[in-house]
Amino acid sequence: LHAYFLALAVLCLSSALANPATKYTEFLAAQEVGEPALELLDAALEDPNQRGANDVLRAAILRGCPEMRDRVAEASAELPLASQLVIHGAFSDRGDARLEAELISLFTSGKDELQPLLLPFFMGSGTQASLPILLEAFEAGDARFANHVASVILRMSLSDFDQALERRLTQDQGQALTQAITLASIRNPPGTEAALIELLLAADGTEHQEALLAALERIGTADTARVLLHLIGRSENPASARPFQAVFRRIGPRFISEVPSVWEDAFIPAWNDTREESIRVGLLLMIPALRGAESGAFLVELIHQDTLRGRALAQLRSWNQWAAGEYILAAAALEGLTEGERRAVFQMGTELLTRRTEIDPEEREAFAHRLISMAPDAEIRASVEAALAGESR
């Protein structure tokens, strides 16, 4: 019987050495005894390439005593890279920043392939000391990697940091302010958009305008859209308006439910405050983000007044959605259009009929008949009828 149990013990030991999961289980069991667990940990640190060693290192950090964590931390820098990754991951899971300096060193070692592996560890092991190198990675990486960096910064537990950011936006200068602007837009604590808008209105082409526009592009809402329209309207020339136009287009989907108020509160005042044709053209280019009843009626009125008629016709044509139909009909009924302009309006209606959209057939047919009834010649009537027949088949 004694020989049987001796043979069974040898078999278990050999299995533990061969099977990482068993070695991990053995370590956990040995913790109850104390010294045997430390011996297993020391063996893993001495020979980290043996099977199961990394499982022991991770268990020592997550479930071991403080002395075990201290031993792993002290040895970490001398261990193979695979073991270091396991160690940093475990300390991050614990929310322990003791190896932050080593983590930063690895991240900035020039081995770009390591950065995606190391990045998540900053969520648990990163402090404010990590932010400069994370910001550098955020600004230098491609859009996808930048999004990952932003996600990590957002999830870092930084005590009182967001409150400090608010102070930095009003007190910092130069590069420090640029960093504060970027960090504020990533973490986006309450009041950030309003603070960034205030800075943008005061920036007036200064070194921080680019950072402010990038930040507002990330978090901007209808409030930002209103300010951008104001800035477009007061621009000195089309070139100075382009940065504001670019951000306005990109944030358009965020304020779609507030388009009527943005139109009334910001577009119309900006339009009325300038008589410069090039600036008004710049405002017209923003209409794709402001499409609705207000902008449709506005375009028809511009066509009627022959005020930037060609630009207004181009905007109406670019709408190319069924909602534009009633404004196409209104434009088709206007007097004073040249033959070419009238044909262009009817061409818009014809193109609308050929769109493969889920529109009620009766509504489509009614639209076509109204177009036909207003058509100035047989050729246009025939093209409308052909479009309607083609869509019906």
C-alpha positions, 0 to 999 in steps of 0.5 A: 500500500505504501509503495502504491501511494509513493508511485501515485505521488511520483506520477502526480509530481511528473504530471505537475511538471508537464501540465501547466494547469496542474502546476498552477493548482499545486501552487494554489494548494501550497499557499495554505502551507506557506513555505512550499508555495514560496519555493514553487514561486522561486523555482518559477522565477529561477526558470521562467521558461519551464512549463507552467511557470507563468501561471505560477507568477500570475497566481502569486500576484493575484492570489499570493501574499505581499511577499510573493508580489514583492519577489515577482516585482523585483525580478520582473525586469530580468525575466523573458518578455513573455513572463514580463507581459504576464506579470504586467497583466496581473498587476494591472488586474490588481490595479497595482502601479508599482511596475509603471516605470517598467511598463512605460519603458517597454512601451517606449522601447521602439518595438511597435509590435509590443504597444498593442499588447502593453496598452491595456495594462495602463488601465490598471497600472497607469497613473498620471505619469503614463499620460505623456507617452500615451498622448504621444501614441494617441497623436502618432498612431493611425486612427484605429490605434488612437481610438484604442489609446483613447479608450485606455485613457478614458478607463484609467483610474486617475484620482482628482484628475478630471477636476485638475483638467478643468483648472489646466484649461484655464491656467496652462499655456503652450504645449501643456495646454495642448495636452490638457485640451486633448486629455479633456476631450478624451475623458470628457468630464462634465462641462468640457465642451463648454470650456473648449468652445470658450477657448476656441472663440478666444483662440482666433487662429492661435497655436491651440486652434487645431487642437481645439478643433480636433477635441471638439470633433471628438465630443462636439454636439449641437452647441459646437455646431452653432459656434462653428457656423458663427465662425464660418460666417465671420471668416475673413476668406474661404481658406480660413473657414475650411477648418471649421467647415471640416469639423462641422461636416464630421459632427453632423450626425450627432445633432441631427435631432436638433437641426431645426434649432441649429438652423434658426439659432446659428445658420440664419444669423451667420447668413444675415451677418455677412454680405460677402458672397464667398462666405455665404457660399461657405455656409451653403456648403454646410447645408448637407448636415442641416437638411430639412424643411427649413433648409429646403425652403431656404434653397427654393427662395434663393433660386427664386431670388436668383441669389447664388442660384447656381449654388442653391440648385447644386445643393438641392440636387445633391440632396438626392433623397425622397424628402427633397421631392417637395422642394424640387416641385416648388423649384420647378414651379418658379418663374424666371428660370432659364431653360437650362435651369428649368431642365436641371430641376426636372432632371433632379425630379427624374433622378429621384424617381429612379432611386431604389428606395422604399417609397409608397408607390402611390406617393411616387406616382403622385410626384411623377404626375405633378412633374409631368403636369409642370413639364415645359415640353414633350421631351421632359414629360417623356423622360419623367414617364420613362423614369416612372415606368422603369421604377414600376417594373 
